Amino acid sequence: MKRSLTRIPAALAQLNFKPFPKPGKNPAAGALTMDDLRLLARRRTPTAAFDYADGGSYSEETLDRNYRAYRNVELVPGILRDVSLVDPGTTVAGTKFSLPVGIAPTGLTRLMHADGERAGAAAAAKYNIPFTLATMGTMSIEETAAAAPLGTRWFQLYLRQDRALSLEMMRRARAAGYDALVLTVDTAVTSTRVRDARNGMTLPPTLGVRTMLDALRRPGWCLDFLTTPPLEFANFADDPGNVSAQFNTMFDASLSFVDLGWVREAWPGTLIVKGVQGPEDALECFGHGADGVVVSNHGGRQLDRAPVPLMQLPAIRAAVGPEKLLIADSGIMSGGDVVAALAAGANFTLIGRAYLYGLMAGGQAGVERTLEILEREIRQTMALLGVRTLDEFGPRHVRLGTADA
Ligand SMILES: Cc1cc2nc3c(=O)[nH]c(=O)nc-3n(C[C@H](O)[C@H](O)[C@H](O)COP(=O)(O)O)c2cc1C
């Protein structure tokens, strides 16, 4: 073989070799997977804030099982199906979305990144998927609506002890164009998150020197935190008392199906009950007027050793029949996971941490990166499975493993 040193520049040009990233490029742009975004999020966000998003309750066994259950799935392809055109779009409660994915409600979102809900709502609108604002959100119902006026908005409700306050929130959400109310019912009491307790992420906060020094190692986050409006539960910032006092009136351990009936009467739009974990409760929710349920264990943040939603889906689908709206969350970190949930019986999915990792990694551009990765993975997985539209999915496409290690 004849060698020539003069060929080096041409060879490098052929490889399109670029030693440095373009200045001003968003750090999330290079992420290829949700794991990449998670690592970036951890680097850019103080441990206390990162752990608040990343962690689960008690031993975090449910959190681990959620992920393991998805990893242990087998997806079974069909061949020679002409998948030159694949459409991952779907319709939920009369609205057509471009992907079978919505953004789940998360509280304290501006702790993760100063742009918080504004970034999530704007990215969701760009991808034509719904954004769910949490009762405990850090931007108000009205501010979030203004951030993405053309996007689809859902509002997550914690039915507070003072029902008049909840009615007022429903009224505001309706007036600000939120289509669906997502009533969360798996928080009769709050659970214990050990990482948060260790990091001093309590109400009121009990931050120690270690936590503060750790935060100083993320100067970008600190600058944002110190120079942007303070963190607050923006939907009831005017309520009496400080944040801790407000938090203590958030959950009502006396909730029952009678209250679900009450919400049904009070809310004229789509009503979705979030936190259902078994067939009987799903049937009961539909019997009390719900239009859909989210099969969820709150991302492993509430009852530890709760069932994994993915594993519950086939039984819940069999119980409620083919027409009812089943949304799945908890553990979804890839397009393959979304596809597995759909094949196991869900019509739609929600992402919590996958959204927050993108947000922490790069603000709105980071959330868009999350959605871009999911879209690519969903489209590729559909094509490789031989599926063109979501209604072609069925149990034949998925073999659930176990949630065990
Ligand atoms: C940081 C964080 C805050 C959350 N806050 C709420 C909340 O205020 N209301 C609610 O219904 N669910 C809340 N959730 C649960 C999510 O809506 C969703 O059920 C869960 O994140 C799905 O699991 P995944 O994170 O594995 O996708 C929260 C989840 C996280 C990670």
The ligand as an SDF file (V2000), in Angstrom:
LIG
                    3D

 31 33  0  0  0  0  0  0  0  0999 V2000
  -39.8580   15.7320   40.9690 C   0  0  0  0  0  0  0  0  0  0  0  0
  -41.2110   15.1380   40.7770 C   0  0  0  0  0  0  0  0  0  0  0  0
  -42.3230   15.8150   41.2510 C   0  0  0  0  0  0  0  0  0  0  0  0
  -43.5960   15.2780   41.0820 C   0  0  0  0  0  0  0  0  0  0  0  0
  -44.6990   15.9980   41.4920 N   0  0  0  0  0  0  0  0  0  0  0  0
  -45.9410   15.5140   41.2580 C   0  0  0  0  0  0  0  0  0  0  0  0
  -47.0940   16.2880   41.5950 C   0  0  0  0  0  0  0  0  0  0  0  0
  -46.9930   17.3980   42.1250 O   0  0  0  0  0  0  0  0  0  0  0  0
  -48.3100   15.7490   41.3120 N   0  0  0  0  0  0  0  0  0  0  0  0
  -48.4610   14.5200   40.7250 C   0  0  0  0  0  0  0  0  0  0  0  0
  -49.5740   14.0650   40.4820 O   0  0  0  0  0  0  0  0  0  0  0  0
  -47.3770   13.7720   40.3940 N   0  0  0  0  0  0  0  0  0  0  0  0
  -46.1330   14.2530   40.6330 C   0  0  0  0  0  0  0  0  0  0  0  0
  -45.0380   13.5030   40.2710 N   0  0  0  0  0  0  0  0  0  0  0  0
  -45.2290   12.1990   39.6120 C   0  0  0  0  0  0  0  0  0  0  0  0
  -45.2950   12.3600   38.0920 C   0  0  0  0  0  0  0  0  0  0  0  0
  -46.4480   13.0430   37.7020 O   0  0  0  0  0  0  0  0  0  0  0  0
  -45.2900   10.9910   37.3890 C   0  0  0  0  0  0  0  0  0  0  0  0
  -46.3360   10.2140   37.8830 O   0  0  0  0  0  0  0  0  0  0  0  0
  -43.9690   10.2320   37.5520 C   0  0  0  0  0  0  0  0  0  0  0  0
  -42.8770   11.1170   37.5220 O   0  0  0  0  0  0  0  0  0  0  0  0
  -43.8310    9.2090   36.4580 C   0  0  0  0  0  0  0  0  0  0  0  0
  -42.6750    8.4400   36.6140 O   0  0  0  0  0  0  0  0  0  0  0  0
  -41.2800    8.7390   35.8400 P   0  0  0  0  0  0  0  0  0  0  0  0
  -40.6710    9.9020   36.5690 O   0  0  0  0  0  0  0  0  0  0  0  0
  -40.5360    7.4830   36.0190 O   0  0  0  0  0  0  0  0  0  0  0  0
  -41.6260    9.0940   34.4280 O   0  0  0  0  0  0  0  0  0  0  0  0
  -43.7650   14.0300   40.4480 C   0  0  0  0  0  0  0  0  0  0  0  0
  -42.6330   13.3470   39.9700 C   0  0  0  0  0  0  0  0  0  0  0  0
  -41.3780   13.8910   40.1210 C   0  0  0  0  0  0  0  0  0  0  0  0
  -40.1880   13.1290   39.5730 C   0  0  0  0  0  0  0  0  0  0  0  0
  1  2  1  0
  2  3  1  0
  2 30  2  0
  3  4  2  0
  4  5  1  0
  4 28  1  0
  5  6  2  0
  6  7  1  0
  6 13  1  0
  7  8  2  0
  7  9  1  0
  9 10  1  0
 10 11  2  0
 10 12  1  0
 12 13  2  0
 13 14  1  0
 14 15  1  0
 14 28  1  0
 15 16  1  0
 16 17  1  0
 16 18  1  0
 18 19  1  0
 18 20  1  0
 20 21  1  0
 20 22  1  0
 22 23  1  0
 23 24  1  0
 24 25  2  0
 24 26  1  0
 24 27  1  0
 28 29  2  0
 29 30  1  0
 30 31  1  0
M  END
$$$$
